[in-house]
Amino acid sequence: MKKNQETAEWFRQATLGMFIHWGLYALLGRGEWVMYRERIAKEDYAKLADQFNPRFFNPEQWCVTAKKAGMKYLVLTTCHHDGFALFDSRHDDFNSVRTAARRNFVAEFVAACRKHGMGVGLYYSLGDWRFGIMKESDSAATAEKMRALTFAQVRELMTNYGKIDILWYDGGWCYPSTPEDTDVEVRKFWRADELNAMVRKLQPAILINNRSGSPEDFGTPEGHINPPKDCPLWEACLTMGMDDNSGWGYWKHNPYHKTPEQIISLLVNATANGGNIIFNVSPDADGVIPGWQTELLETLGTWMADNGEAIYGVSRTEVTRDNNFIQGNSTGLCSEKGNVLYFYMLRWPGEETVIPIMKRKIISASLLKTGKKLSTTVDARGRLIIRGLPANPIDPYCSVIKMEMAPA
C-alpha cells in the first residue's frame, strides 16, 4: 500500500461520495456499455460527438446535490471505455473540446468541486473499445498505441487541473486478452508500476484505486459491500438501479430503482464494515441528473442530517462481535468512533433491545436523532439490555443509538 496518510485519513473521514457516469452514451439512453453491447462500429459511434452539446451541464448543481446528500467528494468519468474524453487532449481529437460541445467538462467539474469544498476524483478507463473488444477483436498490434494514449492522457489529467484527490482507474483489460486477465497480467500489460509512479510524481498526495492490477491505495468492490481481503482502505461503488450493477450510464427507460431503505441499508453496512461507499448518478445528454435519483439523494440527505455523526469517520468494531464473526443483533449492527459506539437499528425492536455480546462497559445511551436518554443494564449472562425506546421507530429507515463506552 502506497497511500499518502493525510489523504487516506481525509478519504476515511469522508465516507460517502458521488460517482458520475456521463458521456456520449447518454445520447442513446441505453447505458454506458451500449457501444459494446450492441457492437456499434467505432466510426458510427464517433458521430455521436457531433451531437453532444449539453444544454444544462452544471457541475455546481451536481456539487450542491451531492453536498445536500451528505457526500464529501465526487468522481467523474473523464473518459469511459468508448474512448471519448471530457477534456482537451492534444494526443487524441476524440474529446469534448474538439467536437460539437467545444467545452472542457473536466476543467469545469474540478472548478466546481473546489468552489464547493468537495474532494475531486477523476475516473479514467485504461481500456478503449476503439482498439478492439477484449477477447474478441483486441490484438497485440494495437496494444502499444492504446497504452501510449493512456499514459499520455493520464499525464494530462494529472498535470492540467491542479490538485487531484483520487484517481479512479477502470477497464484494466489485457490486449491481447488472456483467459482470465488476472491482476498480475493486468499490472504487467499496463506497466502499472511505471504509470502510477508517474502519477505520484505529478500528484504526491493522490489516492489511486486498485484497478490497474496493482493494489495501490484502496480497493473497489463493485455492486456489493463485502470488504476486500488485505485492503484496509476501500470503497464500495454501487448504482441506484435495482440491480447493484445496472445502469451506470443514463438509461431513458429503466423502471428498476433502489428504494430509500436499500440506499440507507447499504450505506450503514459499508460504514459498519469499515469502508466508504460511492453512489452513482447518471446524468442525461443535457447533463441533468434524473429526477428519481435526486429524490433518493434528497431522502439520503435528510437521514444524514440527523445521523451523519454515526457515518463520518467511524471504524469497524469488535466490541459486539461473537466467535462466528457476527456482530450487533437481529435488529442491526454497530460501528465505533473513539469511545463512542453507534448501533444502527435497521429493523425496529420495540421498547427494548438486547445486544448479546458486549465487551466494553457502557456508561450511557441515547437516541442520536432526538437525544432521548435510554437505560442500559447487563444481565447475568453478560447481555446488554437497552430499555426506554419508543414503541414505534423514530425514523422510517434506520434509527441510531449512541452509546458512550468506558475507556478501554
Beta strands, then each sheet from edge to edge (+ up, - down):
strand 1: 16-20
strand 2: 73-79
strand 3: 119-125
strand 4: 166-170
strand 5: 207-208
strand 6: 235-238
strand 7: 276-281
strand 8: 332-337
strand 9: 340-345
strand 10: 352-355
strand 11: 362-367
strand 12: 373-378
strand 13: 384-387
strand 14: 399-405
sheet 1: 5+ 4+ 3+ 2+ 1+ 7+ 6+
sheet 2: 8+ 9- 14+ 11- 12+ 13- 10+
end
